[in-house]
Amino acid sequence: MPDELEAAALRVPEGLPRLLRDLVHERTGIFFEDTRMDQLLAKLEPLARDRRCSSFLQYYYVLKDNERAEWERAWEALSVQETYFWREMAQINALTSVIVPAWFQRHSSPFRIWSAACATGEEPFTIAIALVEAGFGAHPIELMASDASTVALAKARSGVYREKSFRTLPQEIRGRYFEKIGEGWKLDPEIVKRVRFERINLFDLGEVAPNARVQAMFCRNVFIYFSSHSIRQTVAIVASRMPAGGCLFTGASESLLRMTTDFELKEIAGALAYVRI
């Protein structure tokens, strides 16, 4: 006989979706418009049922208690893990062909890169491979990648990927850096160890600030899920730490032109970057 709680629809008290939406926004920066309330509830419903809640009000109080484990589960449900190798390569090509060479013409100190909201790691590993391919394998480059999802980070650290991650990766690159194992492909351990992974919530200023002192930051296809307030807050803390001349790369559909005066939009080798003034 099916569990009565599982069979029954969770109650949704009037006004509760907005309270839940605002709590999620407060903790994560992710914002659901009124037209996407059903999507928010659908993503959180399995978690509420796992906690034996009979209504979303009960689950609201579960999240309100700020249990770290429950918020980690919520992050898994709310995050979008759509990524693949060799995505939006114009910006990475600008990094390897112009920005990094220019740095080492003037400096001997490490060049620091942060791949934020990296999901399962395809972006930072693409950067690492591209740098090696461009002849910078022996240069002092520190590459850090972060995500709020511990599950995604565990997959990234494993360096094992399925076919969907290779939709645009050139075959010759795949042949040089990946080995077939079972139903997946394992990335060369020498590339894997070039990336340091950390769990960071981009809306937690205490977590962002210590890591933002970088020469290049990739934060692509992230701000489309943030409210304007969240974007301004995150960009402001990055700007307060990033040195002048540092580059912030966002996704093709994301614009910061009305969000900040700390960065200037410039074209570098055919790619757009926000350069710290």
C-alpha positions as CSV (number, residue, x, y, z in Angstrom):
1,M,0.0,0.0,0.0
2,P,1.6,3.4,-1.0
3,D,2.7,5.7,1.8
4,E,-0.1,8.1,2.5
5,L,2.3,11.0,2.8
6,E,3.9,10.3,-0.5
7,A,0.6,9.9,-2.3
8,A,-0.9,13.1,-1.0
9,A,0.0,16.4,-2.7
10,L,2.0,18.7,-0.4
11,R,0.0,21.7,0.8
12,V,1.0,25.1,-0.4
13,P,-0.3,27.8,2.0
14,E,-1.2,31.1,0.4
15,G,1.8,33.4,0.2
16,L,4.2,30.6,1.0
17,P,5.9,30.3,-2.4
18,R,7.1,33.9,-2.2
19,L,8.5,33.4,1.3
20,L,10.3,30.3,0.1
21,R,11.5,32.1,-3.0
22,D,12.9,35.0,-0.8
23,L,14.6,32.6,1.6
24,V,16.3,30.8,-1.3
25,H,17.3,34.2,-2.8
26,E,18.7,35.4,0.5
27,R,20.9,32.3,0.9
28,T,22.0,31.5,-2.6
29,G,21.4,34.6,-4.8
30,I,19.3,32.5,-7.1
31,F,16.0,34.2,-7.9
32,F,12.8,32.7,-9.2
33,E,10.4,35.1,-11.0
34,D,6.7,34.9,-10.1
35,T,6.2,33.0,-13.4
36,R,8.7,30.3,-12.2
37,M,7.2,29.6,-8.8
38,D,5.9,26.2,-9.9
39,Q,9.5,25.3,-11.0
40,L,10.9,26.2,-7.6
41,L,8.3,24.1,-5.8
42,A,8.9,21.2,-8.2
43,K,12.6,21.2,-7.5
44,L,12.2,21.3,-3.8
45,E,9.2,18.9,-3.5
46,P,11.3,15.7,-3.4
47,L,13.5,17.2,-0.6
48,A,10.4,18.1,1.4
49,R,9.0,14.6,1.0
50,D,12.3,13.1,2.1
51,R,11.9,15.2,5.3
52,R,8.4,13.8,5.8
53,C,6.9,17.2,5.4
54,S,3.1,17.4,4.7
55,S,3.3,21.0,3.4
56,F,5.8,23.4,2.0
57,L,5.4,25.5,5.1
58,Q,7.0,22.7,7.1
59,Y,9.9,22.5,4.7
60,Y,10.3,26.3,4.7
61,Y,11.0,26.0,8.5
62,V,13.5,23.2,7.8
63,L,15.4,25.6,5.6
64,K,14.9,28.5,7.9
65,D,16.8,26.5,10.6
66,N,19.9,26.8,8.4
67,E,21.0,23.2,8.6
68,R,24.1,23.0,6.4
69,A,23.3,19.5,5.2
70,E,19.8,20.5,4.1
71,W,21.0,23.6,2.2
72,E,23.6,21.4,0.4
73,R,20.7,19.2,-0.7
74,A,18.8,22.2,-1.8
75,W,21.8,23.4,-3.8
76,E,21.9,20.1,-5.6
77,A,18.2,20.5,-6.5
78,L,18.4,24.1,-7.6
79,S,21.7,24.2,-9.4
80,V,22.0,23.8,-13.2
81,Q,24.8,21.5,-14.2
82,E,24.8,22.1,-17.9
83,T,28.4,22.3,-19.1
84,Y,30.8,20.7,-21.6
85,F,34.4,20.9,-22.8
86,W,35.5,23.6,-25.3
87,R,32.5,25.8,-24.5
88,E,32.6,29.5,-25.6
89,M,36.3,29.1,-26.6
90,A,36.8,32.7,-27.8
91,Q,37.3,33.9,-24.2
92,I,39.7,31.1,-23.4
93,N,41.6,31.7,-26.6
94,A,41.9,35.4,-25.6
95,L,43.3,34.2,-22.2
96,T,45.9,31.9,-23.7
97,S,46.9,34.1,-26.7
98,V,46.9,37.6,-25.3
99,I,46.3,37.9,-21.5
100,V,48.6,35.2,-20.1
101,P,51.5,36.0,-22.5
102,A,51.2,39.7,-21.6
103,W,51.4,38.8,-17.9
104,F,54.6,36.8,-18.2
105,Q,56.2,39.4,-20.3
106,R,56.1,41.7,-17.3
107,H,55.9,39.4,-14.3
108,S,57.5,36.2,-12.9
109,S,54.8,35.8,-10.2
110,P,52.0,33.3,-10.6
111,F,49.0,34.1,-12.9
112,R,45.8,33.3,-10.9
113,I,42.6,32.1,-12.5
114,W,39.2,31.4,-10.9
115,S,36.6,29.3,-12.7
116,A,33.4,30.1,-10.6
117,A,30.3,27.9,-10.6
118,C,32.3,25.3,-12.5
119,A,29.7,22.5,-12.1
120,T,31.4,19.2,-12.9
121,G,34.7,20.7,-14.0
122,E,34.6,20.9,-17.8
123,E,35.4,24.6,-17.9
124,P,38.5,24.7,-15.6
125,F,39.8,21.5,-17.2
126,T,39.3,23.1,-20.7
127,I,41.3,26.1,-19.4
128,A,44.1,23.9,-18.1
129,I,44.3,21.9,-21.4
130,A,44.2,25.1,-23.5
131,L,47.1,26.6,-21.4
132,V,49.2,23.4,-21.9
133,E,48.4,23.5,-25.7
134,A,49.5,27.1,-25.8
135,G,52.9,26.3,-24.3
136,F,52.2,27.5,-20.7
137,G,52.4,24.1,-19.0
138,A,55.6,24.9,-17.1
139,H,54.6,28.5,-16.2
140,P,53.5,29.4,-12.6
141,I,49.7,29.4,-13.1
142,E,47.3,28.8,-10.3
143,L,43.9,27.6,-11.4
144,M,41.1,27.3,-8.8
145,A,37.6,26.2,-9.6
146,S,34.5,26.3,-7.4
147,D,30.9,25.3,-7.1
148,A,28.3,25.3,-4.4
149,S,27.4,21.7,-5.2
150,T,29.5,19.1,-3.3
151,V,28.2,16.4,-5.6
152,A,29.3,18.3,-8.7
153,L,32.7,18.9,-7.2
154,A,33.2,15.2,-6.4
155,K,32.5,14.4,-10.1
156,A,35.0,17.1,-11.2
157,R,37.7,15.7,-8.9
158,S,37.2,12.3,-10.4
159,G,38.1,13.5,-13.9
160,V,35.8,11.0,-15.5
161,Y,33.3,12.1,-18.1
162,R,30.6,10.7,-20.5
163,E,29.9,11.5,-24.1
164,K,27.7,14.5,-23.5
165,S,30.7,16.4,-22.2
166,F,32.5,16.1,-25.5
167,R,30.0,17.6,-27.9
168,T,32.4,20.3,-29.1
169,L,35.8,18.9,-28.1
170,P,38.2,18.4,-31.1
171,Q,39.0,14.7,-31.5
172,E,42.7,15.3,-31.5
173,I,42.5,17.0,-28.1
174,R,40.3,14.2,-26.8
175,G,42.9,11.6,-28.0
176,R,45.8,13.4,-26.3
177,Y,44.2,14.0,-22.9
178,F,41.6,11.3,-22.3
179,E,41.7,7.6,-21.8
180,K,38.7,5.3,-22.4
181,I,37.6,3.5,-19.3
182,G,34.4,1.4,-19.2
183,E,31.5,3.7,-20.3
184,G,33.4,6.9,-19.7
185,W,36.6,8.8,-20.4
186,K,39.3,9.6,-17.8
187,L,41.2,12.8,-18.0
188,D,45.0,12.8,-17.8
189,P,45.9,13.0,-14.1
190,E,48.5,15.6,-14.9
191,I,45.7,17.9,-16.0
192,V,43.4,17.0,-13.1
193,K,46.1,18.0,-10.6
194,R,46.5,21.4,-12.2
195,V,43.0,22.5,-10.8
196,R,42.2,23.1,-7.2
197,F,38.6,22.6,-6.4
198,E,36.7,24.4,-3.5
199,R,33.1,24.6,-2.4
200,I,32.1,28.3,-2.7
201,N,28.7,30.0,-2.6
202,L,29.0,33.0,-4.9
203,F,26.4,34.9,-2.8
204,D,28.4,34.3,0.4
205,L,30.7,37.4,0.5
206,G,32.9,35.8,3.1
207,E,33.6,32.9,0.8
208,V,34.0,35.0,-2.3
209,A,36.4,37.7,-1.0
210,P,39.4,35.5,-0.1
211,N,39.4,34.0,-3.6
212,A,38.8,37.0,-5.8
213,R,42.4,38.3,-5.9
214,V,42.9,36.8,-9.4
215,Q,44.0,38.1,-12.8
216,A,41.2,36.3,-14.6
217,M,37.8,35.1,-13.4
218,F,35.4,33.0,-15.4
219,C,31.8,33.4,-14.1
220,R,29.9,32.3,-17.1
221,N,26.2,31.5,-17.4
222,V,25.7,32.0,-13.7
223,F,24.3,35.5,-13.4
224,I,21.3,34.6,-15.6
225,Y,19.9,32.8,-12.5
226,F,20.7,35.7,-10.1
227,S,18.6,38.8,-9.3
228,S,20.1,42.2,-10.1
229,H,20.8,42.8,-6.4
230,S,22.7,39.5,-6.2
231,I,24.7,40.3,-9.3
232,R,25.7,43.7,-8.0
233,Q,26.7,42.4,-4.6
234,T,28.8,39.6,-6.0
235,V,30.5,41.8,-8.7
236,A,31.2,44.5,-6.1
237,I,33.1,42.1,-3.8
238,V,35.0,40.7,-6.7
239,A,35.9,44.2,-7.8
240,S,37.1,45.1,-4.3
241,R,39.7,42.3,-4.5
242,M,40.6,41.9,-8.2
243,P,43.7,43.9,-9.1
244,A,43.5,46.6,-11.8
245,G,43.7,45.0,-15.3
246,G,42.1,41.8,-14.1
247,C,39.5,40.2,-16.4
248,L,36.0,39.0,-15.5
249,F,34.4,36.8,-18.2
250,T,30.7,36.3,-18.2
251,G,28.4,34.3,-20.6
252,A,27.4,35.6,-24.0
253,S,23.9,36.5,-22.8
254,E,25.0,38.2,-19.6
255,S,25.7,41.9,-19.4
256,L,27.1,43.9,-16.5
257,L,26.9,47.3,-18.2
258,R,24.2,48.6,-15.8
259,M,25.5,46.6,-12.8
260,T,28.9,48.1,-12.1
261,T,31.2,51.0,-12.8
262,D,34.3,49.0,-11.6
263,F,34.8,47.2,-14.8
264,E,35.1,48.3,-18.4
265,L,33.9,46.1,-21.2
266,K,36.7,45.5,-23.7
267,E,37.3,43.3,-26.7
268,I,40.4,41.1,-26.5
269,A,41.3,39.0,-29.5
270,G,37.7,39.0,-30.6
271,A,36.3,38.1,-27.2
272,L,34.5,40.3,-24.7
273,A,35.8,40.8,-21.2
274,Y,35.1,43.0,-18.2
275,V,38.4,44.6,-17.3
276,R,39.0,45.9,-13.7
277,I,39.6,49.6,-13.9
